[in-house]
Amino acid sequence: MNNIALYSVQPILSAGLQAALAASNAFRLSPVCESLAQLVEQIRITEPALVLIELTRDVTLEVLKHIRSQAPDAPIILWVDTVSTEFAAQSIGLGVRGILRRCLSLELQLKCLQKVSEGELWIEKSLSDMLLSSKRVSLTSRERQLMGLVAQGLKNKEIAFSLGITEGTVKVYLSRLFEKVGAADRLELALFTIRNIAALGLSEEWKCHPDEISRAVPLYLPAFVSRPAEAKLQV
């Protein structure tokens, strides 16, 4: 019988899933974890076959990376109401094997658990269609460094000094970055960087260690983020 580790802050939903699993001979639910710290501890102790994580605002890409490192052999499923295309793509890049909507029937939820436990990837067609229409963005190590410095509020002259390049080169890099990520100005680029700290490979001390930006997973942008080519870019 496959053991499932569950993190959830909604006891009623958890109880419903537990009741459904009780009638199944394929899965057994461990005591529900009400905090991510409890989940990590339970993973270390029980070595579950599956990890089911309710997508709360505390579940970041960095958290998923950490949980993945604690349970490298246990497929992770996100239990969601809604999820952005960008977050879904990046979480899959970090090893998440299923994205399961909580509003689905119990029959379909059990089917998801079964399919993922057998090594399959569970993504509903509507989400997979959006992922296929998304734009994949590949950034160089230098571009990631520059994004981190822009997010810190550094001016072109300060960035140039920090990276050992000219202000003209900084402007060229910024123009390319605006086009790649669909940002209209420095503020949007900085906000994009902050939203994607984990995907860019940044630790909590990223402001002090811009070199860490070079370790990253691919970034994905929903198609609607792209702007017309004639849009004015400010560098």
N, C-alpha and C positions, 0 to 999 in steps of 0.2 A: 504494500500500500504506500503510495506517494505522500510524503509529508509536506504540507504547505505552511510557510511562514507568512503571516499577514500583518501589515501595518495599516491601521485604519483608525480614524477619530470619530467614526459614526457607528455606535454600538448596534443600532437597529439593523443597518445594512449588514454588518458583520454577523449578527445573529441569524439573519436570513440565509446568508451564504453557508454558515455553519450547519444550519438545518438541512440545506440541500446536500451538502457534502456528507452528512451523517447517513443519508440514504444511499450513498455511493460506496461501492466497494473499491474504488480506484484511488480515492484521496482521503487524507485525514488532516484536519486543520489544527495546528498548534495553538496554544493560547494567544489571543489577539494582542498585538503590541500597540500601545497607544502613543508611543514615541519612537522616533527613529533610533535613538540610543538602545532602546529595548530590542528593536528589530535586529540591530547589529549583534547584540549579545546573544539573542536567540539563534541567529544564523551560526555563530561560532560554536554553540553548544549542540544544536540539533542537526546541523548540516542538511537542510531541507532539500527536497527534490525540486521545489518551485518557490519563488519569492513573489508574493503579490503585494503591490505597494499602491495605496490610495494616493492619488496625485493631489497633495495639499501644497500650499505656498512654501512649506518648508522643504519640499522635495525639489532640489535643484539638480543641475547636471553634475555639479561637484559631489553632491550626496550620492547620486546614482553611480558615479565612478567609484566612490568609496565602498558602497555596498557590493558592487561588482567585484572589487578586489577581495572582499571578504567571502564571497560565494562564487568563485570563478566557474564552477561546474553546474550551478543552479540557474536555470533560465529565470529572467525577471519579467514580470508582467505589470504594466501600469493600469491601475483601476481608475477610470476617469469619468467625469461628466463631459467635459470638453477639453481639447488640447490643441494648441497652435501647431500648424504645420512645421514651423521652425523647430519647436521643442521636440515634436515627435521625431523629426528626422535626426536631430542631434542625439536624442536618447537611444534611438536604434543604432546610431553609430557608436554609442558607448556600450552596446551589448544587450539592450532591452529586446526581448523576443516577442512581446505581445502588448497591444494596446487595447484594453477591454473597457467598453462603456458599461457603466453600472446600471443603466436603464434597460439593458438587454434582458431577455428572459433568462431564467435560471438554466434552462436547457442549453441556451447558447453560451452562457458563461461556463458551464461545465464542459461544453465542447471545446471552448478556447483553452481551458486548463489541460484538457486531454491532448489537443493538437500540439500545444507548446511543449508539454512533457515528452512528446514523441519526437521533438526536434524541429517542428515546423514553426513558421513565423505567422503570427495572427495579426492582421491589419485589415480592417473593414474596407470595402471597395471605395467608399467615398473618401476616406483618408488616403488610401493608396493612390487614388487619382490625383489628389492635391499634391502628394509627394512627387509624383511623376511630372507634374507641371511646374515644380519648384526649380529654382536656379541654384546650381551648385557653385560655390565660390571657393576657389583655391588661393590661399594667400602665402606669400613668401615669408621667411623668417623676418626680414627687414620690415615688411609691411605690417606684420603683427607687432613688432617693436614700436613702430611709429603710431599705431592705433592706441597702444597702451599709454604712450606719452601724450597724445592728443587728449585722451580721456582724463589725464591728470591736469589738463589745463595749460600745458606748455605752449608757448608761442613758437613760430617757425624758427626764430633765431636760437631759442633754447633747445629745440629738438635737434637742430643742426649741430650745435655744440655737443649735445649728449651722444649723438650717433657718429660724430666725426665726419659729417658731410656738409655740403653747402646749402644755403637757404634755397637756392634754385632747385637743387635736387629734392629737397623736402617738398617744394611746391609740385614737382612732377609726381612724386609718390602720392601726395594727397589727391591730385587730380585723378590718378588711376584708381585710388581707393574709393573716391566718391562714385565713380562709374561702376566699380565692381559690386559694391554693397547697396547702391541706390540711394546714397545719402546726398542731401542737397547742400549741407554745410558742415562745419566742424562740430556743431552741437549734435546733429543727428549721428555723425560718425562716433562721437563720444558716447552717446546713449546706446548705440548699437554695440559698442565695445563692452560697456557695463553690463548690458543684458546677456552678453555671450562670454562672460569671464571664464566659465568652465570650458566651453567649447574652444576658446582660444588658448587653453592650457595654462591659465593664470591661477596662481595660488592665492591665498588670502593676503599674502605679503606682496602682491603683484606690483604695487606702486614703487616698491623698493628694488624689485628685481625684474626689469622689463625683458631680460633675456629669456625668461621663462615662457614668454609668449610664443616662442618658436615650437614648443611642444603642443600640438593641437590636433583636433579631429576636424574633418571638413565642415564647413558652414553651409547651410542651405537657406535660401531666401524664397519666400512665397513669390509667385510671379507678379502679384500686384505691387510688390515693393519697387519694382523697376520703374524708372522715370523716363520721360521722353529724352532722346539724345540731345535735343536742343536746350534742355533745362540748364540754367546758369549755375555753375559750380563755383563756390567761393573757397579759395585756398589761402 
